[in-house]
């Protein structure tokens, strides 16, 4: 074990970036291009260039608005079917207007973006209002090469635990090396929080998203927004494998009835909350389990784009998918022709509030990507991935571009940070406290107890005040268990002990926000308040930590400036809600 009294390091930079995923690398490269004199340091819990939960191990697509696309029509469509009148339309338009610029930067940095023979970006005729842009999964390695050329430094294998503050200003962070326990202090004029969302370790691909940066910002006093939309579900096959987009149109109950017609609109671009609630209702009505008929996927699916991913030669993606499928095939216990399908909870809690320049409510801290995707407000009443596949990587890239200039300007003019050594000492003592416990609770058991009141549909899809209360009570129990878990001398498990606290605090943000919104809107369904209420609730729910308590406030949307009215999708609020009651 490392000598905790002597094994420490101090690092300084003008710009400190927490998280070396897609957003982290893009903002690092842009800041160096805007002001090469600024020193930039990336801190990554894994290995910079190989980390991130999506860019290098997903579908490899981005949502893009090309010049020929009509932003006005897209805004109208998005407001009615995705944002449900809760989207920041001004920021949504900024996002639309930056996506093509994003593609240009990526190609300039050497990323292989797939194009058609005529040079145009990939499109699907079934998605007439936007394009999909495909790239290979070596994207982070390409961005790392550029960053290295620009002089960006990185520190790997370091779990950041707390943010350092100077009054209301963030001036750094502290953390530890997950391999040998080295304590690290980071000082900076400006800090970028790009550590990702919180998915509570429920599903395989997203298990690394544990809310590190969200919870650290929460404890530092940052305001959170739209936390109630932290409940994304996919359709899952046994073996913790996500089914293909559009699979809701190939589901059957135990009576061999095709259930999409009851719970899905005629055309759905992603997974809709209706099918998740509908699957649960079918099972409660004694018509479970729900089965997936793969041969029906293209027959009954109006969004038959499954071949879209395989139209180009993407060597890295091909290798990744082959390894993934081989592993899932080996360990998936359900090998039947029509395997059982379940609501697969993913989560995607991303509530750190930011303005249009990606500034948080704390001076000196910018927040990007999955850490602020809900908190920025552009997505509206829907959790990431906003029900447009590719929007997660798009937002990671676009948020980095939108925030880079104000970040570079601030770092160039900011005063040197003043580090509170007493704060550092307190954080250090608390960070290593679990290592001093000879006996204690198993941290994995506490994580499982937390998951029990997050992932089941009865808690996160079909909410009520009573069940939200149950969840908050369990969260409070788990937060008290944080001081009793022991890592057993293992540095990686020490990280898991801190993950437990972070995930529990993200759950507190989620359920506190969900309890406050007494209506049903988009992916937030309250069976005790089943109607959408624009008169009362066309506003954002904000939460912040004050004196150890979560305090709720609201912010009305500036809808008098918006171009699209709050259109109600009749299918969603009449047909779907009636079907699942």
C-alpha positions in Angstrom: 0.0 0.0 0.0 1.2 3.5 -0.8 2.4 5.7 2.0 -0.5 8.1 2.3 1.5 10.7 4.2 4.1 11.2 1.4 2.8 9.8 -1.8 1.3 12.9 -3.5 1.6 15.1 -6.5 0.5 18.6 -7.5 -0.3 19.5 -11.1 -1.1 23.0 -12.5 -2.6 24.2 -15.8 -4.5 27.1 -17.2 -7.3 24.8 -18.3 -8.1 21.6 -16.4 -10.3 19.1 -18.2 -11.9 16.3 -16.2 -12.7 13.5 -18.6 -10.8 12.5 -21.7 -13.8 11.4 -23.8 -15.1 13.0 -27.0 -16.1 16.3 -25.4 -12.9 16.5 -23.4 -10.6 16.0 -26.4 -12.6 18.4 -28.7 -12.5 21.2 -26.2 -8.8 20.6 -25.5 -8.0 20.9 -29.2 -10.2 23.9 -29.8 -8.8 25.8 -26.8 -5.2 25.2 -28.0 -6.2 26.4 -31.5 -7.8 29.5 -30.1 -5.0 30.3 -27.8 -1.8 28.1 -28.1 -0.3 29.8 -25.1 -2.7 28.3 -22.7 -1.6 25.1 -20.9 -4.2 22.3 -21.0 -4.3 19.2 -18.8 -6.7 16.2 -19.3 -7.4 14.0 -16.3 -8.9 10.6 -17.0 -10.0 7.7 -14.7 -9.1 5.2 -17.4 -6.6 5.9 -20.3 -6.9 9.0 -22.4 -7.7 8.1 -26.0 -9.3 4.7 -25.0 -11.9 5.9 -22.5 -15.4 7.3 -22.8 -18.6 5.2 -22.6 -19.9 5.8 -26.2 -17.6 7.3 -28.8 -15.3 4.3 -29.1 -17.8 1.5 -28.4 -21.1 2.3 -29.9 -22.9 2.7 -33.2 -20.5 5.4 -34.4 -23.1 7.8 -35.7 -23.9 11.5 -35.1 -27.0 13.5 -35.8 -26.3 16.3 -38.2 -28.3 19.1 -39.7 -27.0 19.8 -43.3 -27.4 23.1 -45.2 -30.4 21.7 -47.1 -32.3 20.8 -43.9 -35.0 23.1 -42.6 -34.2 24.1 -39.0 -37.7 25.5 -38.5 -39.5 22.3 -39.6 -37.1 20.3 -37.4 -37.7 22.6 -34.4 -41.5 22.2 -34.8 -41.2 18.4 -35.1 -38.8 18.2 -32.1 -41.0 20.4 -29.8 -44.1 18.3 -30.4 -42.6 14.8 -30.4 -39.4 15.0 -28.4 -39.1 18.1 -26.2 -42.8 18.3 -25.4 -42.7 22.0 -25.0 -39.9 22.0 -22.4 -37.0 22.5 -24.8 -34.8 25.6 -24.9 -35.6 26.4 -28.5 -32.8 29.0 -28.8 -30.2 26.6 -27.7 -31.7 23.9 -29.9 -31.2 26.2 -32.9 -27.6 26.8 -31.9 -27.0 23.1 -31.7 -28.6 22.6 -35.2 -26.4 25.4 -36.6 -23.2 23.9 -35.2 -23.5 20.3 -36.2 -22.1 20.8 -39.7 -19.2 22.8 -38.4 -18.6 19.9 -36.0 -18.2 17.5 -38.9 -15.7 19.9 -40.5 -13.5 20.0 -37.4 -13.6 16.2 -37.0 -12.5 15.7 -40.6 -9.8 18.4 -40.3 -8.4 16.5 -37.3 -8.2 13.2 -39.3 -11.4 11.5 -38.2 -12.8 9.1 -40.9 -16.3 10.4 -41.6 -18.2 8.1 -43.9 -19.6 9.8 -47.0 -21.6 8.7 -50.0 -20.0 8.4 -53.5 -21.1 11.9 -54.3 -19.4 13.3 -51.2 -22.6 13.9 -49.2 -23.1 12.8 -45.6 -25.1 9.6 -44.9 -28.8 10.0 -44.9 -31.8 7.7 -44.4 -35.0 8.4 -46.4 -36.9 7.6 -43.2 -35.3 10.5 -41.4 -36.2 13.4 -43.7 -35.5 16.2 -41.3 -31.9 15.4 -40.4 -28.9 13.4 -41.5 -26.9 10.7 -39.7 -23.1 10.9 -39.9 -21.1 7.8 -39.5 -17.4 7.5 -38.3 -15.1 4.7 -37.3 -14.6 3.9 -33.6 -10.9 5.0 -33.5 -12.1 8.6 -33.2 -10.6 9.3 -29.8 -7.2 8.0 -30.9 -7.3 10.4 -33.8 -8.2 13.3 -31.5 -5.5 12.3 -29.1 -2.8 12.5 -31.8 -3.9 16.1 -32.5 -4.0 17.0 -28.8 -0.4 15.6 -28.4 0.8 17.7 -31.4 -0.8 20.8 -29.8 1.0 20.1 -26.4 -2.1 19.0 -24.4 -0.9 17.0 -21.4 -2.8 14.1 -19.7 -2.8 12.2 -16.4 -4.3 8.8 -16.5 -5.7 6.3 -14.0 -6.9 9.1 -11.7 -10.3 9.3 -10.1 -11.3 12.8 -9.3 -13.3 12.9 -6.1 -13.8 16.6 -5.2 -13.7 20.1 -6.8 -11.6 22.7 -5.1 -13.3 26.1 -4.7 -12.3 29.7 -4.0 -15.5 31.2 -2.8 -18.0 30.5 -5.7 -15.1 29.8 -8.1 -13.9 26.4 -9.1 -10.1 26.4 -9.1 -9.1 22.8 -9.3 -9.8 19.2 -8.1 -8.4 16.4 -6.0 -8.3 12.7 -6.6 -6.2 9.6 -6.4 -4.5 7.1 -8.6 -6.6 3.9 -8.8 -3.6 1.7 -9.2 -1.4 2.8 -6.3 -3.4 5.4 -4.3 -1.2 8.4 -5.1 -3.0 11.6 -4.0 -3.2 14.2 -6.7 -4.1 17.9 -6.5 -4.9 19.9 -9.6 -4.8 23.7 -9.8 -6.3 25.6 -12.7 -7.6 29.0 -13.8 -10.6 27.3 -15.5 -12.1 23.8 -15.1 -14.0 21.7 -17.6 -16.3 19.0 -16.2 -16.8 16.4 -18.9 -16.9 13.2 -16.9 -20.2 11.9 -18.3 -23.6 11.0 -17.0 -24.8 8.6 -14.2 -26.2 5.3 -15.3 -26.0 3.6 -11.9 -24.0 0.6 -13.2 -27.1 -1.2 -14.4 -26.3 -1.9 -18.0 -23.0 -3.1 -19.4 -22.1 -0.5 -22.0 -22.9 2.4 -19.7 -21.5 0.9 -16.4 -18.6 3.4 -16.4 -21.0 6.3 -16.1 -21.1 6.8 -12.4 -21.8 10.4 -11.9 -18.4 11.4 -10.6 -18.4 15.0 -12.0 -22.1 15.5 -11.4 -21.9 14.6 -7.7 -18.7 16.6 -7.2 -20.4 19.6 -8.7 -23.5 19.0 -6.5 -21.3 19.0 -3.4 -19.5 22.2 -4.5 -22.9 24.0 -4.8 -23.6 23.8 -8.6 -27.3 24.1 -9.6 -29.0 21.1 -11.3 -31.8 21.2 -13.9 -34.2 18.7 -15.5 -33.0 15.9 -13.2 -36.4 14.2 -13.4 -35.6 13.1 -17.0 -32.9 10.6 -15.9 -34.9 7.5 -16.8 -33.9 6.3 -20.2 -34.8 2.7 -21.1 -33.8 0.6 -24.0 -35.2 -2.8 -25.0 -33.0 -5.5 -23.5 -32.5 -9.1 -24.4 -31.3 -11.6 -21.8 -27.6 -11.3 -21.2 -27.8 -7.5 -20.7 -27.8 -6.9 -24.5 -29.6 -4.0 -26.0 -31.9 -4.8 -28.9 -31.7 -3.0 -32.2 -33.3 0.4 -32.6 -36.9 -0.2 -33.8 -37.3 -3.5 -32.0 -40.5 -2.2 -30.3 -42.2 -3.0 -33.6 -41.3 -6.7 -33.3 -42.7 -7.5 -29.8 -45.3 -10.1 -28.9 -47.0 -11.0 -25.6 -47.6 -14.5 -24.4 -50.9 -14.6 -26.3 -48.9 -14.0 -29.5 -50.5 -10.6 -29.9 -48.4 -7.9 -31.6 -48.3 -5.1 -29.0 -46.8 -2.2 -30.9 -50.2 -1.0 -32.2 -51.3 -0.4 -28.6 -48.3 1.5 -27.3 -46.3 2.9 -30.2 -47.1 5.6 -32.7 -47.0 4.6 -36.4 -43.6 6.1 -36.8 -41.1 6.2 -33.9 -37.4 7.3 -34.4 -36.2 5.6 -31.2 -37.6 3.9 -28.1 -40.7 5.6 -26.7 -41.8 5.6 -23.1 -45.1 4.1 -24.2 -43.6 0.7 -25.1 -41.8 0.5 -21.8 -45.0 1.2 -19.9 -46.9 -1.1 -22.2 -44.6 -4.0 -21.7 -45.0 -3.6 -17.9 -48.8 -3.5 -18.3 -48.9 -6.6 -20.4 -46.9 -8.5 -17.8 -49.1 -7.1 -14.9 -52.1 -8.2 -16.9 -50.8 -11.8 -17.0 -49.7 -11.7 -20.7 -46.0 -11.9 -20.1 -43.3 -12.6 -20.9 -42.7 -10.3 -23.9 -40.9 -11.9 -26.8 -38.9 -10.4 -29.6 -39.4 -11.8 -33.1 -36.3 -10.9 -35.1 -37.7 -11.9 -38.4 -40.5 -9.3 -37.8 -38.0 -6.5 -37.2 -38.1 -5.2 -40.7 -41.5 -6.4 -41.6 -43.4 -4.4 -39.0 -40.8 -1.8 -38.4 -41.3 1.6 -40.1 -37.8 2.6 -39.1 -36.0 -0.3 -40.8 -32.5 1.1 -40.8 -30.7 -1.9 -39.3 -28.4 -2.2 -42.3 -27.5 1.5 -42.0 -24.5 0.8 -39.8 -22.9 -1.7 -42.2 -22.9 0.3 -45.4 -19.3 1.5 -45.0 -16.0 -0.2 -44.3 -15.2 0.8 -40.7 -12.5 -1.6 -39.6 -12.4 -0.6 -35.9 -16.1 -0.7 -35.6 -16.3 -4.1 -37.3 -13.7 -5.6 -34.8 -15.5 -4.1 -31.8 -18.9 -5.4 -32.8 -17.6 -8.8 -33.6 -16.0 -9.1 -30.2 -19.2 -7.8 -28.5 -21.5 -10.2 -30.3 -19.2 -13.1 -29.7 -19.2 -12.3 -26.0 -22.9 -11.9 -25.8 -23.5 -15.1 -27.8 -21.3 -17.0 -25.4 -22.9 -15.7 -22.2 -26.5 -15.1 -23.2 -28.5 -17.9 -21.6 -31.6 -17.3 -23.8 -30.9 -18.9 -27.2 -34.5 -19.3 -28.2 -35.9 -18.2 -31.5 -38.0 -15.7 -29.9 -36.0 -14.5 -26.8 -37.6 -12.7 -23.9 -37.3 -8.9 -23.9 -37.3 -6.7 -20.9 -37.3 -2.9 -20.2 -33.5 -2.3 -20.0 -32.8 0.6 -17.7 -29.9 2.8 -18.7 -30.6 6.0 -16.9 -28.5 8.9 -18.3 -28.7 11.4 -15.4 -27.0 14.5 -16.8 -28.4 17.5 -14.9 -25.7 20.0 -14.3 -27.2 23.4 -15.3 -25.4 25.5 -17.9 -26.0 28.5 -20.0 -25.6 28.6 -23.8 -21.8 29.0 -23.4 -21.7 25.9 -21.2 -20.9 27.9 -18.1 -22.2 26.4 -14.9 -23.6 28.3 -12.0 -20.1 28.2 -10.4 -17.6 30.6 -11.7 -14.7 29.1 -13.6 -16.4 25.7 -14.4 -17.7 24.7 -17.8 -19.7 21.5 -18.2 -19.9 19.5 -21.4 -21.4 16.4 -23.0 -23.4 13.9 -21.0 -22.6 15.7 -17.8 -25.0 18.6 -18.8 -27.1 17.3 -21.6 -30.4 17.6 -19.6 -29.1 20.5 -17.5 -28.5 22.7 -20.6 -32.2 22.5 -21.4 -32.2 22.0 -25.1 -33.4 18.4 -25.1 -36.6 19.2 -23.2 -38.8 16.5 -21.5 -36.8 13.5 -22.6 -33.7 11.9 -21.2 -30.6 11.5 -23.2 -30.3 10.3 -26.0 -33.2 12.6 -26.7 -34.8 9.9 -28.8 -32.6 10.8 -31.8 -29.8 8.3 -32.1 -26.4 9.9 -32.5 -27.4 13.0 -30.5 -25.2 12.0 -27.6 -22.0 12.2 -29.6 -23.4 15.2 -31.3 -24.0 17.0 -28.1 -20.5 16.0 -26.7 -18.9 17.6 -29.8 -21.2 20.6 -30.2 -21.2 21.5 -26.5 -17.4 21.5 -26.6 -17.4 23.8 -29.6 -20.0 26.1 -28.0 -18.0 26.4 -24.8 -14.5 26.6 -26.2 -14.2 30.4 -26.9 -15.6 31.7 -23.6 -13.5 29.1 -21.8 -10.3 30.1 -23.6 -11.1 33.8 -23.1 -11.7 33.3 -19.4 -8.6 31.2 -18.8 -6.5 33.8 -20.6 -7.7 36.6 -18.4 -8.4 34.9 -15.0 -6.3 35.5 -12.0 -4.1 32.7 -10.6 -6.1 30.3 -8.4 -5.7 30.4 -4.6 -5.9 26.9 -3.2 -7.3 26.4 0.3 -4.9 24.0 1.9 -7.3 23.3 4.7 -9.9 22.2 2.1 -7.4 20.0 0.4 -6.5 18.4 3.8 -10.2 17.7 4.6 -10.8 16.2 1.2 -7.7 14.1 1.5 -8.7 12.7 4.9 -12.2 11.9 3.7 -11.0 10.4 0.4 -8.8 7.8 2.2 -11.1 7.2 5.2 -12.6 3.9 3.9 -9.1 2.4 3.6 -8.8 2.6 7.4 -11.7 0.3 8.0 -10.8 -3.3 8.9 -14.5 -4.3 8.7 -17.5 -2.9 7.0 -20.3 -3.3 4.5 -19.7 -4.8 1.0 -19.9 -1.8 -1.3 -21.4 -3.9 -4.1 -24.3 -4.9 -1.9 -25.0 -1.2 -1.2 -24.9 -0.5 -5.0 -27.3 -3.3 -5.6 -29.7 -1.9 -2.9 -29.6 1.4 -4.7 -30.3 -0.1 -8.1 -33.4 -1.9 -6.7 -35.3 1.4 -6.4 -34.0 2.9 -9.7 -34.0 0.4 -12.5 -37.5 -1.3 -12.2 -40.2 0.4 -14.3 -42.4 0.8 -11.3 -39.9 3.3 -9.9 -38.5 5.1 -13.0 -41.1 4.7 -15.8 -44.4 4.7 -13.9 -43.8 7.0 -11.1 -46.0 8.1 -8.2 -45.5 10.2 -5.0 -45.5 7.0 -2.9 -42.9 5.1 -4.9 -40.7 8.2 -5.3 -40.9 8.4 -1.5 -39.8 4.8 -1.2 -36.8 5.5 -3.5 -35.8 8.6 -1.6 -35.9 6.7 1.6 -33.7 4.0 0.2 -31.3 6.6 -1.2 -31.0 8.1 2.3 -30.2 4.7 3.7 -27.5 4.2 1.1 -26.0 7.6 1.8 -25.7 6.6 5.4 -24.0 3.4 4.4 -21.3 5.3 2.6 -19.5 5.8 5.9 -19.6 2.0 6.6 -18.4 0.4 3.3 -14.8 -0.9 3.2 -12.6 -1.4 0.1 -10.5 -4.2 1.8 -7.3 -2.5 0.9 -8.0 -2.4 -2.9 -7.6 1.0 -4.6 -10.0 0.1 -7.3 -12.7 -0.8 -4.7 -11.9 2.5 -3.0 -13.0 4.1 -6.2 -16.2 2.0 -6.0 -16.8 3.3 -2.5 -16.7 6.9 -3.9 -18.9 5.8 -6.8 -21.5 4.6 -4.4 -21.7 8.1 -2.8 -21.8 9.8 -6.3 -24.5 7.5 -7.6 -26.6 7.9 -4.5 -26.4 11.7 -4.7 -27.3 11.5 -8.4 -30.4 9.4 -7.4 -31.3 12.1 -4.9 -31.2 14.7 -7.6 -33.3 12.5 -9.9 -36.1 11.6 -7.4 -36.2 15.0 -5.8 -36.8 16.6 -9.2 -39.3 13.9 -10.1 -41.3 14.4 -6.9 -41.5 18.2 -7.6 -42.9 17.9 -11.1 -46.6 17.1 -10.5 -47.6 16.4 -14.1 -46.9 14.0 -16.9 -44.7 15.3 -19.7 -42.6 13.4 -22.2 -40.6 10.7 -20.4 -41.8 11.8 -17.0 -45.0 9.9 -16.3 -46.8 10.3 -13.0 -49.8 8.0 -12.6 -51.0 10.2 -9.8 -50.8 13.3 -12.2 -51.4 11.7 -15.6 -52.1 15.0 -17.5 -49.7 17.5 -19.0 -50.1 20.9 -17.4 -48.7 23.7 -19.5 -50.4 26.4 -17.3 -48.4 25.3 -14.3 -45.4 23.3 -15.5 -44.0 24.9 -18.6 -40.9 25.6 -16.5 -37.7 23.8 -15.5 -37.2 22.2 -12.1 -33.9 23.3 -10.5 -32.3 21.6 -7.5 -29.2 22.6 -5.4 -27.6 21.5 -2.2 -27.9 23.9 0.7 -26.7 23.0 4.2 -26.8 19.4 3.3 -30.4 19.4 1.9 -31.7 19.3 -1.6 -33.6 22.6 -2.3 -36.1 22.8 -5.2 -36.9 25.9 -7.2 -38.3 26.5 -10.7 -37.4 28.6 -13.7 -40.0 29.6 -16.3 -39.0 29.0 -19.9 -38.5 32.2 -21.9 -41.2 30.9 -24.3 -42.3 34.4 -25.3 -39.1 34.4 -27.4 -39.6 31.0 -28.9 -40.7 30.5 -32.4 -42.6 27.3 -32.0 -45.7 27.1 -29.7 -46.1 24.4 -27.1 -47.8 21.9 -29.4 -49.3 18.8 -27.7 -48.7 15.5 -29.4 -52.3 14.0 -29.3 -51.1 10.4 -29.7 -48.7 10.7 -26.8 -51.0 12.3 -24.3 -54.3 10.7 -25.3 -53.6 7.3 -27.0 -50.5 6.2 -25.1 -51.5 7.3 -21.6 -55.0 5.8 -22.0 -53.5 2.5 -23.2 -51.3 2.0 -20.2 -53.9 3.0 -17.5 
